[in-house]
Amino acid sequence: MNAFVAITDSEWFDLLASQPGIDEINFWQPGGKKTFRSLNQGEFFLFKPHRRNVIIGGGFFAYSTLLPITLAWETFGIGNGATSLEEMRQRIKKYRRQPSRPHEDYTIGCILLSQPFFFKEQNWVPVPEDWKSNIVQGRSYDVTQEPGLSMYKNVIEHIRLSHQLATIAPMVAEPEARYGTLILMRPRLGQGAFRIVVTDAYERKCVVTGEKVLPVLQAAHIRPYNEGGLHQIDNGLLLRSDLHTLLDRGYVTVTPDYHIEVSRHIREDYENGHEYYAFHGTLIREPRIGAPRPSRENLIWHNENRYLS
């Protein structure tokens, strides 16, 4: 089990720390060349300022991907550590080696973190003494042995001291016999992370049409979140925006054997729908290898509770 200590932009941190109740954030990387692979889901991703050897907060690693900056902003908003897309561009500009054109939709690295926590100065945690001054981005620590274990214990204790334990309690890897065996917990995905993991699971293609233009693709909940559905891949479908609307309103559904079904009510209500009826009976596209298929339980729920048969 590992933790990663990342050198953190102070303005990014200060803005996010001032946002009450924020449950997911994007720790962006300006280069946009490769994804972050140093942690498993649920492990600590910790923040260290440039000029102080202390940990000032962190979160739980949920996912890493590469995104156009406009999609990152649209998905996470202020969770990107900026108050506007233009401010986000200015923050990134300080670190990008290659120049960019105004309004260019360039790619950035995105490290998605769940249940972030932010320490007051009196609760800052020292980084291990073996930290090197020439580290540019950050480094990993094995938290099952020293010096990572002591750092891990201190972070857990300071989460308690900062009264944030109740907020992130389901995420904290509670040690047995107080810091004995470490237990890795599964991070809770937020709405933004759900959108991105579903988008990547279906390789950025609509499951019905194969459309690949990202701005018109949306991650749809099969069972809505406010009706008991979860932010999980098996409760998601990547759909063109019009098909997402039709799914939510019950004009289309996906059967438990993964076929598209189009309701007769489109024609009755709108005297149209020829394009959509062409999809009736077709199989949806499979997610990438290793990603879960849509839950049959959720599909049955949609068929029975939302679809206009």
Secondary structure, DSSP 8 states (H G I E B T S, - for coil): -EEEEEEE-HHHHHHHHTSTT--EEEEEESS-SS---S--TT-EEEEEETT--EE-EEEEEEEEEEEEHHHHHHHHGGGGSSSSHHHHHHHHHTT-SS---TT---EEEEEEEEEEEE--GGG-EE--TT--TT-SSEEEEETTSTTHHHHHHHHHHHHHHTT-HHHHGGGS---TTTTSS---------HHHHHHHHHHHTTTS-TTT----GGGEEEEESS-GGGT--SSGGGEEEEEHHHHHHHHHTSEEE-TTSBEEE-THHHHHHS--HHHHTTTT-B-----TTS----HHHHHHHHHHT---
